[in-house]
Structure formats: structure tokens, C-alpha cells
């Protein structure tokens, strides 16, 4: 099985990067999906991965809790080919890239979007190997059946994922949600989807333990965990560079804590909806870079 990536530019990741030809040696695999044709908000997410590569030499090598990642090998395989005027071809491309990486490496796959529509084909690719639990950090539920006259917009990605045979609604957890549509509310209630909205987290006595226990329950039920982080799960004060910001969100520190508390290995993870053109101060893409250190540190601990 082979797959051709677009490799115009690579990041050094603070000199942790290895050549894509040595993919099997990687501890972490990174790919970019610069696709933004399925977004309803302001554009710019297609620039995120290359903006990240431009600053990734500043990747912190020690996590906030003192875990060194200097011995971790990062393989940036490049960008998945996307087709701005052909969303179906793009979905096929993303699904095939995930299947390829799963067949070539046992390392966790980190995908940088792009808009949130890319997550559905990622999960579809992973579901070819077994059952999948989904942890969805987002201001939105992304459970609309149609958005922008499409069943595959960024507002429908989780709805389409639930329709996969390998995904059971009981093995989904929404975290940080706060933008509520009546259609989605009915869907959540009808399908008994686990949800820890931002107000629920704020009202909980120990929100970190609550998130940890819910993820643990799901991980015990499935073969693989998939983590999806929409950057708009953060309050716009912490991540202004996104197309559909919603006030009243979590802080960067809180998100990092939830990532740190994930109690089981995850097979794949994505970070989506960061938009450098909307990021006047440059802070949002730096948040993505900081999240990478915490994620890679967590991957290292899961390997032990």
C-alpha cells in the first residue's frame, strides 16, 4: 500500500523531526490537511499547518509538568492532497492517508486541519481496524444533518461519524460545548450521547476527574480512541484565530489539563479550525504548538 503526500515544506520540530522515509521509527506522525471548503465561518484554516511548520522550531521540549520529549522522534509526512472544489475526493484522500499511516506505523497520528469536516474521513479510516471511541473538544456539537446544503460540512462531521458501524453513540464524549442548536439537542437526547458542556464543567466540583472518568469508561468499551480538538473549544480570548468563535469557553490551561488526564492511549488525534489570517496576534497558532508539546508528552507516558 502506498500514498503520495505533498512535501513542499517540512518543520524541524526543535530538531526532533526524522525523514519520512524512516516512518516506521517514528514515535509521533504528523500530517497536514489544508482543506477549508466545508466551513460556514470565515476562511483561513488551510494555512494552519504550514504556519505551524514555520514556528515549530520553537517547540518546547519539556512539558508543563516536566516531561522531556527530547528522545521522541517526530515524522512529518507532509500534506494530504486536497481538492477545494471536490469535497468527496478530499474525503477519500484523507481516509486513504489514515489507512496508509495505520498500515505503516504504530505511532499515534496527529492531523492538523483544515476545517472540522476532515475529521469524519479520519475516523472512517480508523474504523476499518475496529471500534472507535470519540472524544470531541468543541464549542459546537457538529451534529447537524445538513449544513451549507451538505451532509459533510464542518457542522456535520460528528453526525456522519456516528453513522459508521464501528462507532456507537455511547462511546462519544462532547467536551466544552456551549453553542446549542435545537436539532442537535434532540439528537443528543435521542442517542444518549455523553456530553460535558462548558457550563457543566464549570459547575462540577472536580471537572478534571469527571472528564477523566468519562474517557476511561469509553476507552474500556472500544478498540481505539480518537481525540478531536476544535480550537474553538477555547474561549476566543485564548484562541481568537478561528472562523466560528464562541464566548464563554475554557482556557488553554484547562484544555492542557484535560489532555494530560486522558487515561488511555489514543490512536489518532486532530487539531482543527485554527485560522492564521484571523489570528492577528499570532497567539492561536502558538497555542497549537504548545498543545503539541503536551500531546507528545502524553504519548510518551502512554508508551511506558
N, C-alpha and C positions, 0 to 999 in steps of 0.2 A: 504494500500500500504506500502511495506517495502523495504529496501535496505540495503545491508550489506557492510560497509566500512572496510578497513584495518586500524586498530588503533594501530599501533606499538608504536607510539610516539606522544605526544601532546606538544604544546608550551604553555607557561603561558601568553604570550602577556601582559607582565607587570602586571600580576595578574588580567587581565580583562577577562580571559577565564572562561567559565562555562562548566559544564559537558554536553556532547552530549545528555544525557537523558533529559536535560532541553531545548531542541532545540526551543520550542515554546517561550521561554523567551528571545531569542537572539535578539540583535539589528543588528548584523552582523554575517553571516555564512561564514566560510572559509572551502574550501576543496582543496585537492591536486590531481593533475592528472600527475603522474610521467611517462609520455609516450613521447618517442622521436624517434620512429621508422619512422616517416614521414618527417624527416628533411634532407635537402640537404647539410647542412653545418657540422661543427664539432659538436660532440656529447657533452652531459653533462647536458642537460636540465632536465633530470629525477631526478637529485639531488637537484633541486632548492627548492622544498617545504620543505624537511627535513633540508636543510641548513638554510632556513628561520626560521624554528622552533627552531633551535639551538641558534639563536641570538634574537629571538622575545621577550625575557625578557627585551631587551633594547628598546622596542617600545616606542617612545616618546608619552607622554600623553597630550601634548599641541601642537597644530598645529603651523605652522609658523606665522599664523595670530591670535594666542592667543585663539583658540577654545579648551577648555578642553574636553577630551574624557574619563575622569576617571569614568563617570557614564555609559559608553557603555558596553554592555555585548557581548563578542565575543565567538562564538561557533565554534570550530574547530572539524568538524565531522570525520576527518581522510582522508585517501587516497581512491579515487575511484579505484576499481580493474582494472588493465590494463593488456593487453596481447601483449607483444612485437612482437610476431610473428603472431598476428591476429588483424590487424587494424580494421576490421569490428566489431569484438567482443568488442574491446575497444571503438569504437564509440557508440555502443549500450549501453555499460556500462556508459559512460559519459552522454548520453541522458537520461537514466533511473535515474541517480543520480540527474540530474537537475529537472526532473519531480517530484521525491520524495521530494526534498527540497522545491520546489514550493508548494507542497501539504501540507507540514508540517509547513512551516514558511512563514511569510510575510516579513521577513528581507531580505535585499539585499544579494545576493550570490556572494562571491568573490572566484574565482578559480585560483589557482597558477599552471601553467604548469611546465614542459612539453613544447612541441613544439606547433606551432600555428594551427596544424591540429585539435587540441581538440576543437577549438572554434566553428567549424561547428556543431558538435553534441550538444554543449551547446545551440546555437541559435535554433537548431531544437527542443530541449526540450522546450525552452521558447515559441517558435512559436505555440505550442499546445494550448496556452492560448489566443492568439490574435496576432495582427500585431506588428511587431518589427522594430524599427529603430536602425541602427548600426553605432556607432562611432568608427573608426578604426585608432588608432595611430600606425604608422608603417613606416619604411623606404621603405618597399615594398608594392605593391598593392595586392598581393596574389590573382590575378585574372586569373592565368593560368588555362587552361582547363586540361592539363596533365603536371605532373612533376614527375620525377623518375618513369615513366611508370605507374603513378597512377593518378586517378581523386581526390584523397583525401590526397595529400601531404600538407605540410605546405605552399606551394606556391599556393594552390588551395582553401584554406578554405573560402575565401570571395566569390569566384566564385560559390562554392556549396551552400553557404548560400543564395545567390541571387536567386537561383532556387527554394527556398521554397515559397510556396503560400503566406505566411504571410509577406514576405519581398519584398518591392518594391524598385527598384534601386534608385528612387528619395529620398528614406529615408535612404540613406547611405552617410556617410561623411568620406573620407580619409583625414588624417591629418599627415603632416610631411613626406610625401613620396618623394623619390628622386632617387630611382632605377627603371628605366623605361624600360620595355620590349615592343617591337612593338605590340605584340599580346594584351597586356594589354592596351596599348594606344588606340588601335582600340575599345576595349571593353568599355573603359571609355567613349569614344566619342559616340559610338553607343547607349549606355544605359543611357547617360546623368547623369553619377554618379558625385555627388558633390565631389570636391577634393580641398584641400588646401595643396598643396605641400610645402615642406620646403622653396624653393625659393619664392613662393607666399607669405608665411607668413613673410619672411624677407623683401619683397618689400612692404608689406602692411603698411599703416600709423598707424593702430591700430589693430594688429593681434589678440589680445585677444578679442576685441569686435567682430571682424569678425568671429572667432570660436564660440563665444557665440551666435551670431545671427543665424548662420547656424544650430547649435544644437537646438536652440529654434524652428526654423522652422520645423525641423524633429520631435521633441517631440510633437508638436501640431498635427501631422499627424498620430501618432501611439498610440497603447495601452501601449507599453513597450519600454524602451531604453536599449540597450545592449552596454557596453563600452568594447572594447578590446585594451589592451596596449601591443604591442610587444616592449620589452625593447630596441630593436634596432632602435626604433624611436629616441632614444637619440644618440648623437654623441658618437663614440667609446671612446673619451676622458672621457666621463661621465659614460659609461657602457661598458667597454671592454669585460666583460664576456658574450659573446653571439656568436653563431655559424656563423652568417652571417652579420658581422658589415659593415656599410656603412658610409663613412665620410660625413661631411657636415650636421650633424643633429642638433637637438635642444638641449638645455641644460636641466639639471634636473630641474632647477628653472622654466624654461619656461613650461615644462610639468606639473609641480605642479600648475602653474598659470592657465593653460587650464583646469585642473581637478577642480580647485577651482571655475572657472567660469561656470561650467556646470549648466545650468539654470533650470533643471528639475530632479526629482528623477529617478534613474536608478534601474532596477530590478535585473540586474546581470552584473558582470564585471570580466574580467580576466587579469592576467599579465603573459605573456608567453615569452619563448625563453631566459630566464636567465640561464647561464651555469656556475655553480660554479667551475668545473675543469678548465675552461678557464679564470677564474677570479682571476688572480694571487694575486692581492692586496686585494681581498675581497670586493672591493667597490661596485660592481654591486648588490650583494645580499643586501648590506646595503642600496642601492638606493631603492630596492624593499620594504624594511622595512620602509624607510622614506615615500615612496608613500602610504603605508598602513595608516599611521597617517593622511595624507591629505585626503585620500579617506574616512576614517571613520569619520573624522571631517565634511566632506561634507555630508555624510549620516546623521549625527546628525542634521545638519542645515536643511536638507530636511524634517526631521521628524517634525519640529516645525510648 
